[in-house]
Amino acid sequence: MVNRKGGYLRKPSTAMTYWRGQARERLHRILVGVRRTQPMGALSRAAEEQLLSIMLIRDIPAGACLYRADDPAHNLYIIEDGEVELRDPQQGGKVFERLRKHDAFGRMSFATGLSRATEAYTARDTRLLILPRDAFMDLLEDSEELRALMAGRIGGDEVARYLCERHGLSAEEVSAWQQQALASLAATGHYDPPVHSETVSADLVGLLAHEQRQGFFSGLSEEALVRVAERLIHKTDPEGYTFFHRGQPADRLYLLRQGTVYLFDPEDRSRKPTVVRPGDSFGAFAFLTEGTHSVTAVAHEQTQVSVLRHRDFEDLLDERSELRRHLSEYLRRNQVVDYLTGQHRLDARRAAQWIDNATKSIEGGKAFPSLAEMTKQVAGHEGAAMAMFLGILLDGIPESFVIGANVLVTGGISLSLIGGLLLANLPEALSSAAGMKEQGMRIGKILWMWTSLMLITGIGAGFGALFLEGAPDAVFAWIEGIAAGAMLTMVAETMLPEAFHKGGGVVGISTLSGFLAAVFFNTLG
């Protein structure tokens, strides 16, 4: 009960065990009830374990864009809770379907490997199960069960209609691809998409190098620019197309290659839009600070744009130290400070603090804090702080009985016992206190809780010693047996998994050494 309320957070090992069990139950429950795709509830336990090893769970806020037309087919999505709108860009972004709990989407592009033909937005706060396509395709090599599942998908009539209607393939082309893909899947576990993407123009690197409006790419080496260009997604959008709205999370940076884009700021009293010309980027400040857009961007005519998604940008930061250094230097520029203070109403001190933290994190190769994280408090597990307290109290009960019994039997407490309890509990107390602080609990309350815990366990030890005084041997043995059993249970369930999780293979020899050392000191006593 304590674990279900958040007590499992007291140790990484208990947290991992709890999350693993919850994830397995969640996955099976959702696969049984999944809709809009082939039933997957009949998968074996082994196949479910394979999917569980690559599945991701994400909480997405309302109004977020999950993918747009022409995005690569990276994921299959299943709604655990919430609502998602599918929009048709060929009809001006009209919503053609609303998806709810246990609906799967992104299925057709996931199966064929082609870029997205529709767009998906969260209509309210939504929790998604995400199946990455690349990782799933790797599983196909060793799983006949998953290959059979995929063969049933790519050889079906729904995929054939999708390729004809959304990608303009003829029936003969679709049939030929299906036969070839099924044969390749059976033989190798892989298959090629029916249409290959276009190659990127060499002029794009020069366009990035000379972009001046927001100036992020200028100054990068040609090699870095080539790597960025390889990650760009190229799109053609009609007149009136809205790239993003004011207040929408910035998950993309845009480079305009052809056409004109207007940026509308409702707080600009002149009501005149900012005009973006070919060769200029837009949306960069919000993108680089992981904030929200402060303007609305609309295509004034048919446009061609190249798009850098945030997930691809993060991959580039991981692989290229040059890009991390360049981003760190860029965030220190005055125009970024003006953007934070002017568009997002941060005072100069908070803006400087965010820039300092972000640049230090980037230079260290770590993910930097988003601007959105500066303006909201992270919500934690409900009641987790109290549950962590109760969980540690339960862990301390057998220890308090052992202390009490030790006082009664030996007439005192050995220094070895005090040292062992200190080393066992102090790190746990420090990490749990930090977790309580992250849950939003005040420092004074944390100190009060730990003080009360110390007093409770002390009273428990005293109670155990008084209760056992003059008791028959059978009662003494019964109570001592319960305390020893509780201690062994805690060691087996919590302490050993925790030790192996943090220490690895050295745990076996270190446990043996500790046991022998305890026996040795006991003989000295």
Buried (B, 14 or more C-beta within 10 A) or exposed (E): EBBEBBBBBBBBBBBBBBEEEBBBEBBBEBBEBBEBBBEBEEBEEEBBEBBBEBBEBBEBEEBBBBBBBBBBBBBBBBBBEBBBBBBBBEEEBEEEBEBEBBBBBBBBBBBBBBBBBBBBBBBEBBBBBBBBBEBBBBBBEEBEBBBEBBBEBBBBEBBBEBBBEBBEBEEEBBEEBBEEBBEEBEEEBBBEBBBEEEEBEEEBBBBBBEBEBBEBBBEBEEEBBBBBBEBBBBBBBEEEBEBBBBEBBBBBBBBBBEBBBBBBBEEEEEEEBBEBEBBBBBBBBBBBBBBBBBBBBBBBBBBBBBBBBBEBBEEBBEEBEBBBEBBBEBBEEEEBBEBBBEBBEBEEEBBBEBBEEBBEBBBEEEEBBBBBEBEEEEEBBEBBBBBBBBBBBBBBBBBBBBBBBBBBEEEEBEEBBEEBBEEEBEEBBEBBBEBBBEBEBEEEEBEEBBEEBEEBBEEBBBEBBEBBEEEEEEEBEEBBEEBBEBBEEBBEBBBBBBBBBEEEEEBEEEBEEEEEEEEEEEEEE
